[in-house]
Amino acid sequence: MLLAIDVGNTQTVVGLYDGDRLAEHWRTASVRGRTADEVAVALQGLLSVRSRGFGDVTATVASSGVPQLAEALRQAASVHLGHEALIVGPATDHGLELRVENPPEVGADRIANCVAALALAGGPLVVVDFGTAINFDAVSADGAFLGGAIAPGLQVAVEALGERAARLFQIELRAPARAIGRTTAENMQSGAIFGYAGLVDGLVRRFAAELGGRPTVIATGGLATVVAPHCDTVDRVEPWLTLEGLRLIWQRAGQAA
């Protein structure tokens, strides 16, 4: 079975594939500075809660926005899983044309998202990934990554507001009953959820004007299910899009090898 791992700055998403079927998935906190042994213990714990183990894993593919964790993952796979992990990077044969000025700058998670989105819908596309930052990725009608936009993530913005404003506080990230909030919490929830929905719609419409035609808009990431229902432009939510992209990249790399 294939172990697919997407390490973000805040959360790590792990999936276990049986062929092309996502058999198990987990979402856990990213901990910078973990050693290879600590990464192995964490993975073993996740697998064990679903009655799985290292013996079920025959291959590993990963993307990481945290460089030190990428190396720890590589070592963990080699020492504890008995195989070399495919860590997706600039030199990986992922099959996506990066039609940008500096291709090595493009994050592996963004590449994986676009690879999976193209397999689902074809271009033109806009992928919106709700993570620590919100990534907006534009894919042309002929399937090339054209670039995008990066905005502060919703959780980051709300936490910063609570820390910087003396009379405000942390809130539950959910949509209030109305846009005009009647309590401080509702005011903040309205600004967060409806405000970010407006941000998404505004950027997607600008992307669409530059792409031409009507792009398919796919949302993913931990908070996609919270914000996307309030967006006018999002066509579908795919929570495990990055994992699917990693699986497809691993499949392509394996065939090339």
Phi, psi and omega in degrees: 000150183265127175263118180249131186227125175244109182266114175258177180291332182250315183233152173245130179251130183236136177226148177242118184259134170253097190067234178261011180258129176283102186279324182217152174208151182219154173228124184221168181286141173277129180242107179295147175087000176296140174280171178300320179294320179293322176298317180297318179297318180296315179295319179298321178296317179297315180298320186293330180291346175248022180058038176244170178205178180300333179295340179278345187264120179253344180204155181224136174229141185212153167235147182214127173271002180240101188306318183293330178285332176299315179292322178296321177297317180300314180292320180298318179295318182294315186278316190260334181256345174079021176210164179273127179282147170271108176263111186293129180209190184302329183271357182290140176279089182258348175081002181259122176288126180259093185270062182228170185290325182226083184307322180298343178287340186288125182293147181298325179295324178292321176298313180299317179301316183289323176300314180293318181296320178296323178294329181279319193226339186075164181274166358284154186220153163231125177251129179243116184249112181273091178237210175305318165248160173261115178266132173247119183244131180252130179237131184286170179298331179266014169086026178254143175282123186257349185122203181172218182212154177230127179238155176302139180292157183298313180297319179299315182295317181292319179295320179295321178297316179295327181281328187268336182255118190299327186263003178256172189207175178287143183232162172284131182277090174212159182286134175283171182291337185214157178288325179273097184291146181250358173227166178299319179298317179294322176302313182291321178295320178297314179297322181288301187285305182289326178296316179289329174299320177294321177300313180300310182299320181296314180291320180298319179295323176294318177300314183299321179296324180280327179285326186083144181077200182240098180290148170285133183247120182242129178254145177212179180101166188301326183254011181300320182289344179275317187266319188305323179299343182257008178262140178278339190259346184281126182272324183203155177247128179234092187301331186250031184300317183296318179299318180295320177297320177297319178299316181294322177293317177299317179299316180293315181297322179294320179292322179294322179293000000 
